[in-house]
Amino acid sequence: MEYQDIAIGLDVGTTKIVAIVGRRNEYNKIEILGIGRSKSIGVHRGVVNNITQTIEAIREAVSEAEHSSGLKIKEVVVGIAGQHIRSLQHNDYITRLDFENVINQKDIQKLIDQVHKLVMLPGEEIIHVLPQEYKVDSQAEIVEPIGMYGSRLEANFHVVVGQISSIRNIGRCVKAAGLNLAGMTLEPLASAEAVLNMEEREAGVALVDIGGGTTDVAIFKDNIIRHTAVIPFGGNVITENIKTDCLIIERQAELLKIKFGSAWPGENKETEIVCIPGLRGRDPKEISLKRLSQIIHTRVCEILEQVNIEIKNYGNEEQKKRLIAGLVMTGGGSQLKHIRPLTEYITGMDVRVGYSNEHIAGGENGMISNPEYATSIGLIINGLEDKKNCKEMVSRYDEENPSEFFPISHRRDYNNNDKDSLKKKKNKKKSKSFLEIWADKFRQILNDTE
């Protein structure tokens, strides 16, 4: 097995850090080679707030993944999340001087590069520039403009922005743990890779990933990403509320939520009681399951109301923007009892819980397809696809030394339309490829942390 045939997804979450090693088998399914996880104690709402603790937690998770896979992990694909993430819509265009030739990948990249030059708020950095629809001259609603003639190339973009300090802190933790950063991607986009299919993306669907510290939202329509958002509330808010209302410790509150909790208070009777052991010889504490469900219900409703606001901000009430496929829930919070009917009640949409079964090779441990691992599986899928694209590009450009860093946030497909430009003599000095340009950019960002 060659190392370049595998990818490692590293999910740095608020409650846990997960490292999963995977490769794609001959049936185009993800074969899990190893998994490691550790308790995350240096991350708050998706943002690193203790560098030392986060580094140790990453090392612990990676070490466990190495032990279970039998491989030495050198590089990882990391997810970006946190309450600092925001998104915006932007329209931009370029004028092509060589309009007698067809539009090629260089034109697309020139337009994307122009968007990356947008001036953001102080301390912010563009993470993703995602083209939605193109317009060539007067012809609109073009999905793929490559190969067409035109002098003016225009596009609508979905731009994801985050705090550069938070991005650097993640990169610093990864590097300090002895790992190379193979790529970064927005976590809701990674989760979408793992649990959504093409039909849902085409029909229109909202992905809701309820994690420990944040709830991530990604909305697709016509197979195009239309809206992303990070809500700064997750499962930890529910646990914290149980802890303070029931006067118990956090570990007990989390166990109560998982084993006895429900998002629908009507399911429990007043007489249903659970007994919690007391601390250091103190008397046991009796807690009403009815009261427990009421606490959970209140917090879950707050999260789902925020989700509903994001869906309305996207424009779901417009007929042409209607999300026909409804809503897909994933993440650890999606496993809360009765959360699905409550979500259907609040949003008025069809709801299903998203599992990664479709992408996981048969016979794998059922735990891997659990919604709480959706982000990690999605990172592996992105990493493997990224390496595939990197190999194809290296082969096409006849480069001997592929870049060690390929940022997933700028992944692109290379087309045969560039053949004419690739037939130039090898003895000419080669300019930097798109891959190397963005690699240099991200290296500069991460090197600033040292």
DRENRO-106860 format. One record per atom (N, C-alpha, C, O): residue in one letter; x, y, z. Coordinates in steps of 0.1 Angstrom, whole numbers, plus 5000, padded with zeros to 4 digits. Example, Ala and Ser with C-alpha at 12.3 -4.5 7.8 and 13.67 -1.06 7.14 Angstrom:
2
A513249435078A512349555078A513249675078A514249675085S512849785071S513749895071S512950005079S513450115080
# end
This chain:
450
M500849885000M500050005000M500950125000M501850145008E500650214991E501450344990E500750454998E499450454999Y501550535005Y500950635013Y500150735006Y499150785011Q500450764993Q499750864986Q498350814982Q497550884977D498050684984D496750624981D495750634993D494650594992I496150695004I495350705016I495250855020I495950935015A494250885028A494051015033A493651005048A492950905052I493951105056I493651115070I492751235073I493251345071G491551215078G490751325081G490851355096G490751265104L491151485099L491251525113L490151625117L490151735112D489251585125D488151665129D488451725143D488351645153V488751845144V489151915157V487851975162V487552095158G487051905170G485851955175G485852005189G486952005195T484752045194T484652105207T484651995218T485152025229T484051885215T483951775225T484951665223T485351595232K485351645210K486251535207K487151575195K486751655187I488251505194I489151515183I489251375176I489651285183V488951365164V488851235157V489851235145V489851335137A490651135144A491551115133A491150975127A491250875133I490750975114I490350855107I491250835094I491450935087V491850715093V492650685081V491850605071V491150505075G491750645059G490950575049G491550575035G492450655032R491150475027R491550475013R490350425005R489450365010R490350454992R489250414983R489550274977R490650264971N488650184978N488950054973N488450044958N488150144952E488549914953E488249904938E486849924935E486449944923Y485949924945Y484549954943Y484150094946Y482950134947N485150184947N485050324949N484350364962N483750464964K484550274972K484050294986K485250324995K486450284992I484950395006I486050425015I486250305025I485350265032E487450255025E487850145034E488650215046E489650275044I488050195058I488650255070I489750165075I489650045077L490950225076L492150155080L492450175095L493050085101G492050285100G492250305115G491550425119G491150515112I491250435132I490550545138I491150575152I491450485160G491150705155G491650745169G490850865173G490450945165R490550865186R489750985191R490251015205R490750935212S490151145209S490451185222S489551295226S488851355218K489451325239K488651425244K489251565241K490451585243S488451655236S488851785232S488651885244S487451905248I489751935250I489552025261I490252155258I490252245267G490752175246G491352305243G490552385232G491152475227V489352335229V488552405218V487252445224V486552365231H486852565221H485552615225H484752665213H485152755206R483552605211R482752645200R483452645187R483352745178G484252545185G485052525172G486252605171G486952605160V486652685181V487752775180V488752735191V488452705203V490052725187V491152685197V491352795207V491552905203N491152765220N491452855230N492552815240N492852885249N493152695237N494252645245N495152565236N494852455233I496252625231I497052565221I497752435227I497652335220T498252435239T498952325245T497952205246T498352095242Q496852225251Q495852115253Q495352055240Q495251935238T495252145230T494752095217T495852015210T495551915204I497052055211I498251985205I498251845211I498451745204E498151835225E498151705231E497051615227E497151495225A495851675226A494651595222A494851545207A494451435204I495351625198I495651585185I496651475184I496451375177R497651485192R498751375193R498151245198R498451135192E497251255208E496651135213E495751065203E495750945201A494951145196A494051085186A494851025174A494450915169V495851095170V496651055158V497450925162V497550835154S497950925175S498650805179S497750685179S498250575176E496550695184E495650585184E495250545170E495150425167A495150635161A494850605147A496050535140A495850435133E497250575144E498450505139E498550365144E498850265137H498250345157H498250205163H497250115156H497550005154S496050165154S494950085148S495150055133S494749955128S495850145126S496050135112S497350065108S497550015098G498350075118G499650025115G500450115105G501450075100L500050245104L500650335095L501250455103L500650495113K502250515097K502850635103K502150755096K502350775084I501450825104I500650945098I501551065097I502151105107K501651115085K502551225082K501751355079K502151465083E500551345073E499851465069E498351435071E497851325071V497551545074V496151535076V495351635069V495851745066V494051605066V493151705061V492251755072V491651675079V492251885075V491651935087V490352015083V490352085073G489352005092G488152085090G488252215097G488852225108I487552315091I487552455097I486052475101I485152465093A485852525113A484552555118A484652665128A485752735129G483652695135G483752795146G482752915143G482352935132Q482552985154Q481553095153Q482153215145Q481353305143H483353215142H483953325134H483653305119H483953405111I483153195115I482853175101I481653255096I480553255103R481753315085R480553375079R480653365064R481753335058S479553385057S479553375042S478853495036S478153565042L479153515023L478553625016L478453585001L479153494996Q477553654994Q477453634979Q478153744972Q478053864977H478853714961H479553814954H479453784939H479553674935N479353894931N479353884917N480553954911N480854064915D481253884902D482453954896D482653904882D481953814877Y483453974874Y483653944860Y485053984856Y485754054862I485453924844I486653964837I486353984823I485453924817T487154064816T487054084802T488154014795T489354044798R487853924786R488853844779R489353914766R488553944757L490653934765L491154004753L491253904741L491153944730D491553784745D491653674734D490353604732D490253484733F489253684730F487953624729F487753534716F486753464715E488753534707E488653444696E488953304700E488653214692N489553284711N489853154717N488753114727N488153204733V488552984729V487552944738V487952964753V489152974756I486952984762I487252994776I487952874781I487452754779N488952884789N489652764795N489852784810N489352884816Q490552694816Q490752694830Q491452814835Q491252864846K492352864827K493052984831K492153104833K492353184843D491153114825D490153224826D489353204839D489153304846I488953084842I488253054854I489053094866I488553164876Q490353054866Q491153074877Q491453224879Q491553274890K491553294868K491753444868K490653514875K490853604883L489453464872L488253524879L488153484894L487853574902I488553364897I488553324911I489653404919I489353444930D490853414912D491853494919D491453644922D491853694932Q490653694913Q490153834914Q489253844926Q489353944933V488453744929V487553744940V488353734953V488053794963H489453654953H490353644964H490953774969H491453784980K490953874960K491553994963K490554094970K490954204973L489354044972L488354134979L488854174993L489554094999V488654294996V489054345009V488054305020V486854335019M488554225030M487654175040M487854265053M488654365053L487054245063L487254315076L488554285082L489154175079P489054375090P490454345096P490454215104P489554185112G491454135101G491654005107G490953895100G491053775105E490253915089E489553815082E490253765070E491053835064E490053635067E490653575055E489653495047E488753435053I489653505034I488753425026I489253275026I490353245023I488353185030I488653045031I488252975018I489052895013H487052995013H486552935001H485953034992H485353134996V486253014979V485553084968V484852984959V485552914952L483552974960L482852864954L481952924943L480952984945P482352904930P481552954919P480152884919P480052764921Q479152964916Q477752904915Q477252894901Q477052784896E477053004895E476653014881E477453114873E477753214878Y477653084861Y478453174852Y477553244842Y476453194839K478053354836K477353424826K478453464815K479453524819V478253424803V479153454792V478453554783V477453514776D479053674782D478353784775D476953794779D476753834791S475953774771S474553794775S473853664779S472753654782Q474653544778Q474053414781Q474253384796Q475353374800A473153364803A473253344818A472953204821A472653114813E473053174834E472753034840E473552924834E473052824830I474852954832I475852854827I476552784838I477052844847V476452654838V477152574848V478652554845V479452564854E478952524833E480352504829E480652584816E480252544805P481452694818P481652784806P482852744798P483052794787I483652644803I484952604796I484552544782I483652464781G485252594772G484952554758G484052644750G483852624739M483452744757M482552844751M483352964746M484452994751Y482853034736Y483353154731Y482753274739Y481553264742G483453374741G482953494748G483953594752G485153554754S483653724753S484553824757S484453864772S485453904778R483253844777R483053884791R482653754799R481553694796L483353724809L483053604817L482753654831L483453724838E481553624835E480953674848E480453554856E480153444851A480453564870A480053454878A479553504891A479953614896N478553434897N478153454911N478953364920N479153244917F479453414931F480353334940F479753324954F479053424959H479953214960H479653194974H480953204981H481853114980V481253304989V482453334995V482353305010V481553365017V483253215015V483253185029V484453245036V485653235031V484253325047V485253405053V485453365068V484453325074G486653365073G486853335087G487953415093G488753485085Q488153415106Q489153495112Q490553425110Q490653305112I491453505104I492753445101I493553395113I494253295112S493253455125S493953405137S493453265141S494253185145S492153235139S491653105142S492253005132S492552895136I492353045120I492852945110I494352915113I494752805112R495053025117R496453005120R496652915132R497552835133N495752935142N495852855154N495652705152N496352625157I494752675143I494552535139I495752485132I496252375135G496252555123G497452515115G498652505125G499452405123R498852585135R499952575144R499852455152R500852385155C498652425157C498452295165C498752175157C499452085162V498352175144V498652055136V500152045134V500751935135K500852155131K502252145128K503052115141K504052035141A502552165152A503252145165A503051995169A503851945177A502051935164A501851785167A502651695158A502551575159G503451755150G504351685141G503751635128G504151535122L502751715124L502051675112L502051785101L502251895104N501951735088N501851835077N500351855075N499551765076L500051975071L498652015067L498451995053L498852065044A497751885049A497551845035A496451925029A496351945017G495551985037G494452065032G493552115043G493452055054M492752215040M491752265049M490352275042M490352315030T489252245048T487952265042T486952305053T487152265064L485952365049L484852405058L484152275062L483752195054E483952265075E483352135080E481952105075E481751985072P481052195074P479752155068P479852105054P479052025049L480852155046L481052105032L481551965033L481251885024A482451935043A482951805044A481851705048A481751595043S480951745058S479851665062S478951635050S478351525049A478751735042A477851725030A478351615021A477651535015E479651605019E480351505011E479951365016E479851275008A479851355029A479651225035A478251175035A477951055034V477251265036V475851215039V474851265028V473751215028L475251345019L474251385008L474551314995L475751284992N473551294987N473751234974N473351334964N472951444967M473651304951M473451404940M472051444938M471751564935E471151344940E469651384939E469251484949E468451574945E469651474961E469351574971E469951714968E469251814970R471151714964R471851844961R471051904949R470952034949E470651824939E469951874928E468551934932E468152044927A467851854940A466451894943A466452014953A465452094953G467452024961G467552134971G467452074985G466452004988V468452084993V468552025006V469352115016V470252185012A468952115029A469652185039A470352085048A469651995054L471652085049L472451995058L472652075071L473052185071V472252005082V472352065095V473251965104V472851855107D474452005107D475451925115D475451985129D476052085131I474851915138I474751955152I475951895160I475951775163G476951975162G478151925169G478151965183G477052005189G479251945190G479351975204G479252125207G478552175216G480052205199G480052355202G479352435192G478952555195T479152385180T478452465170T477452385162T477552255162T476552445155T475652385145T475952435132T475752555129D476452355122D476852405109D475652375099D475052275100V475452475090V474452465080V475052485067V475752575064A474652395057A475052415043A473852385035A473152275036I473452475026I472252455017I472652445003I473452524998F472152334996F472452314982F471152324974F470052284979K471352364962K470152374952K470752364938K471752434935D470152284930D470652264916D472152214916D472952254907N472452134926N473852084927N474852194930N476052174927I474452304935I475352414938I475152464952I474052464957I476252484959I476252534973I475652684972I476152764965R474552704980R473852834980R474052914992R474053034992H474252845004H474352915016H475052835027H474852715027T475852895035T476552825046T476452915058T476453045057A476452855070A476352935082A476852845094A476752725093V477452905104V477852845116V477152905128V477353025131I476252825134I475552875146I476252845158I476652725160P476652945167P477452915178P476852845190P477052885202F475952745187F475352665198F475352525193F475152495181G475552435202G475552295199G475152205211G474452255220G475552085211G475151985222G475652035235G475051995246N476752105236N477352145249N476452245256N476452245268V475652325249V474752415255V473652335263V473252375273I473152225256I472152145263I472752085276I472152085286T473952025274T474651965286T474852065297T474652035309E475252185294E475552285304E474252325311E474252345323N473152335304N471852365310N471452255319N470852285330I471552135315I471252025324I472052025337I471552005348K473352055335K474252055347K473852165357K473752135369T473452285352T473152395361T471752375367T471552415379D470752335359D469452315364D469252205374D468452205383C470052095372C469851975380C470951965391C470951875399L471852065391L472952065401L473751945401L473951875412I474251905390I475051785389I476351815381I476451925375I477351725380I478551755373I478351735358I477451665354E479251785350E479151775336E479051635330E478251605321R479951545335R479951405331R478551345333R478051275324Q477951365345Q476651315347Q475551375338Q474651305334A475751505335A474751565327A474851515313A473751495306E476051485308E476151435294E475551295293E474951255283L475851205303L475251075304L473751075304L473050995298L473251165312L471751185313L471151215300L470151165295K471851315293K471351355280K471351245270K470351225262I472351165270I472551055260I471550935263I470950885254K471550895275K470750775279K469250795281K468450715278F468950905287F467550935291F466951055285F465751075286G467751135278G467251265273G466251245261G466351145253S465351345259S464451345248S464151495245S464051575254A463951515232A463651655228A462151675227A461651785224W461351575232W459951595232W459351555246W459251445249P459051665254P458751645268P457451555270P457351495280G456551555260G455351485262G455551335263G454551255266E456751285259E456951135260E457151085274E457050965276N457451175283N457751135297N456651165307N455951265305K456451085317K455551105327K456151165339K457351155341E455351235347E455851305359E456551205369E457451235377T456051075369T456550975379T457850915374T458350835382E458250935362E459550875358E460750945364E460951065361I461550875372I462650935379I463850855376I463850735375V465050925375V466350855374V467150905386V467151025390C467850805392C468650835404C470150855400C470750765394I470750965404I472150995401I472950975414I472551035424P474050905414P474850885426P475351015431P475751105423G475451025444G475951155450G477451155450G478051055448L477951275453L479451295453L480051265467L479551325477R481051185467R481751155480R480851135492R480951215502G480051035491G479250995503G477951075504G477151045513R477651165496R476451235496R475251155491R475451055484D474051195495D472851115491D472651125476D473051225470P472151015470P471851025456P470851135453P470051175461K470851175440K469951285436K468951225426K469351165416E467651255429E466651205420E466251325410E466051435414I466151285397I465951375387I464751325378I464751215374S463751415376S462551385369S462951385354S463451475349L462551275347L462851265332L461951375325L462251415314K460751405331K459951505325K460651645325K460651715315R461251675336R462051795337R463251795328R463551895322L463951685328L465051665319L464751695304L465451765297S463651635300S463151655286S462751805283S462951855272Q462151865293Q461852005292Q463052095290Q463052185282I464052065297I465352145296I465952125282I466252215275I465951995277I466551965264I465652025253I466252085244H464352015255H463452065245H463652215243H463652265231T463852295253T464052435253T465252475245T465252565236R466352405248R467652435241R467652395227R468152465218V467052275224V467052225210V466152315202V466552345190C465052365207C464152455200C464952585196C464752645185E465752635205E466552755202E467552735191E467652815182I468152615190I469052585180I468352575166I468752625156L467252495167L466452475154L465852605149L465652625137E465452695158E464952825154E465952905146E465652975136Q467252895151Q468352955144Q468552895130Q468852965120V468452765129V468552695117V467452735107V467752765095N466252755112N465152795104N465352935099N464952965088I465953025107I466353155102I467253155091I467153225081E468253065092E469253055081E468653005068E468953045057I467652905069I466952855058I466152965051I466052975039K465553045060K464753155054K465553265048K465253325038N466753285054N467753385048N468153345034N468353425025Y468253215032Y468553155019Y467453185009Y467753214997G466253195013G465153225005G464253105002G463653094991N464153005011N463352885009N461852915006N461252825000E461453025010E459953055008E459653094993E458553094989E460753124985E460553144971E460353014964E461052914967Q459453014954Q459052884948Q460252824941Q460452704942K461052904934K462152844926K463352804935K464252734931K463352854948K464452814957K463952714967K464752674976R462852654965R462252554975R463252434976R463652384966L463452394989L464252284991L463452154991L462852115001I463352094980I462451984978I462851864986I461951784991A464151834988A464651724995A464651745010A464951655018G464251865015G464051895029G465351915036G466251985032L465451845048L466651875057L467251745061L466551645063V468551745061V469351625065V470151665078V470951755077M469951585088M470651615101M471751515103M471651395100T472951565108T474051475111T474751535123T474351635129G475851475127G476551515139G476051445151G474951385150G476751455162G476351385174G474951425179G474251345184G474651555178G473351605182G472151545175G471051545180S472351495163S471251435155S470751305161S469651255157Q471451245170Q471051125176Q470251135189Q469851035195L469951265192L469151285204L467651235201L467151255190K467151165211K465851105209K464751215206K464651315212H463951175196H462851255191H463251395185H462351485184I464451415182I464851545176I464351555161I464151665156R464151435155R463751445141R462251495140R462051585132P461251445148P459951495146P459851645151P459051725146L460651685161L460651815165L461251915154L460652025152T462251865147T462751945136T461751965125T461552065119E461051855122E459951855112E458851955116E458352025108Y458551955129Y457552045134Y457952195133Y457152275129I459152225136I459652365136I459952415122I459552525119T460552335114T460852385100T459752355090T459752425079G458852265093G457852225083G458452155071G457852155060M459552095072M460252025061M460451875065M460451835076D460551795054D460851655056D462351645061D463151715057V462551555071V463851545078V464251395078V463451305080R465551375075R466151245078R467451265084R468051375084V467951155091V469251165098V470251105088V470050995082G471351175086G472351145076G473451055081G474151085091Y473650935075Y474750845078Y475650835066Y475350875055S476850785069S477850775058S477950635051S478850605044N476850555053N476850425048N477150415033N477850325029E476650505026E476750505011E478250505007E478550454996H479050565015H480450585011H481450485018H482550465013I480950415028I481750325036I481750185030I480650135026A482850125029A482949985023A482149885032A482149905044G481549795026G480749695034G481549615043G482749585040G481049575054G481749505064G482549585074G483049535084E482549715072E483249805082E482349815095E481149785095N483049855105N482449875118N481249975117N481450085112G480049935121G478950025120G479150155127G478450255124M479950155137M480250285144M480750395135M480450515137I481550355125I482150455116I481150535108I481350655106S479950475104S478950545097S478050625106S477150695101N478350625119N477550705128N477650855125N478750905120P476550925126P476551075122P477651155128P478051255123E478151115140E479151205147E480451195140E481351275142Y480651095131Y481851085123Y481751135109Y482651115101A480651195106A480351235092A481451335087A481851325075T481851435095T482851535091T484151465088T484751495078S484551375096S485851305094S485851225081S486751225073I484751155078I484551075066I484651175054I485251145044G483951285055G483951385044G485251435041G485651465030L486051455052L487451505050L488351405043L489151445034I488051275046I488851175039I488451175024I489251165015I487151185021I486651185007I487251305000I487751284988N487251425006N487851535000N489351514998N489951554987G490051455008G491451435007G491851344995G492851364988L491051234994L491351134983L491051194970L491851174960E489951264969E489651334956E490751434952E491051454941D491251504963D492251604961D493551544955D494151604946K493951434961K495151364957K494951314942K495951314935K493751264939K493551224926K493651334916K494251324905N493051454919N493251564910N494651614909N495151654899C495351604920C496751644921C497651554911C498451604904K497351424912K498051334903K497751364889K498751364880E496551384885E496151414872E496851534867E497251544855M496851644875M497451764871M498951754869M499551804860V499651674879V501051654878V501351574865V502351614858S500551474862S500751404850S500651484837S501351474828R499651574837R499351654826R500451754824R500851784812Y500951814834Y501951914833Y503351864833Y504351934832D503451734834D504751664834D505651714844D506851734841E505151734856E506051784867E506651674875E505951574877E507851684878E508551574885E508351574900E508351474907N508151694906N508051714920N506751774924N506651894924P505651694926P504351754930P504451834943P505251794952S503651934945S503652014957S503251924969S502351834967E503751954981E503451874993E502151924999E501651865008F501752044995F500552105001F499552134991F499852214981F498352074992F497352104982F496052144989F495352054994P495752274990P494652314998P493252284992P493052324980I492552204999I491252154994I490252274991I489452264982S490452374998S489552494996S489652554982S488752624978H490652514975H490852564961H490952454951H491552464941R490252334954R490252224945R489552264932R488552334932R490152214921R489552244908R489752124899R490652044901D488952114889D489152014879D489852074867D489552184862Y490751994861Y491552034850Y490951974837Y490651854838N490852044827N490152004815N491051984803N492152044803N490551914793N491351894781N491452014773N492252014763N490652114776N490652234768N492052314768N492252404760D492852274778D494152344779D495252274771D496452314773K494952174763K495952094756K496852184748K498052164747D496352284741D497152364732D498252434740D499352444736S497852494752S498852564760S499852464766S500852514771L499452334767L500352244774L501352184764L502252104768K501252214751K502152154741K503452244739K504252214730K503652334748K504852424747K506052334750K506052234756K507252384745K508452314746K508852304761K508652394769K509352184765K509752164779K510952244783K511152274795N511752284773N512952364777N512652504781N513452584786K511352544779K510952684784K510752674799K510452574805K511052784805K510952794820K509452784823K508652864818K509152704833K507752684836K507252784847K508052804856S506152834845S505552924855S504852844866S504552724863K504652904877K503952824888K502552784884K501852864878S502252664888S500852614885S499952674895S500352734905F498652664893F497652714902F497852654916F497652714926L498152524916L498352444928L499452514936L499252534948E500552544930E501752594937E501452734942E501852774953I500652814934I500352954939I499552944952I499953024961W498552864953W497752854965W498452784976W498252814988A499352694972A500152634983A501052734990A501152735002D501652824981D502552924987D501753014996D502253065007K500453044992K499653135000K499353085014K499553145024F498952955014F498652895027F499952865035F499852875048R501052835029R502252825036R502652955043R503052955055Q502453065036Q502753195042Q501853225054Q502353275064I500553185053I499653205064I500153135077I500253185088L500453005074L500852915085L502252945091L502552935103N503152985082N504553025086N504553145095N505453165104D503453235094D503453355102D503153315117D503353405126T502753195119T502453145133T503753115141T503853105153E504853085133E506053035139E506853155145E507953125150
# end
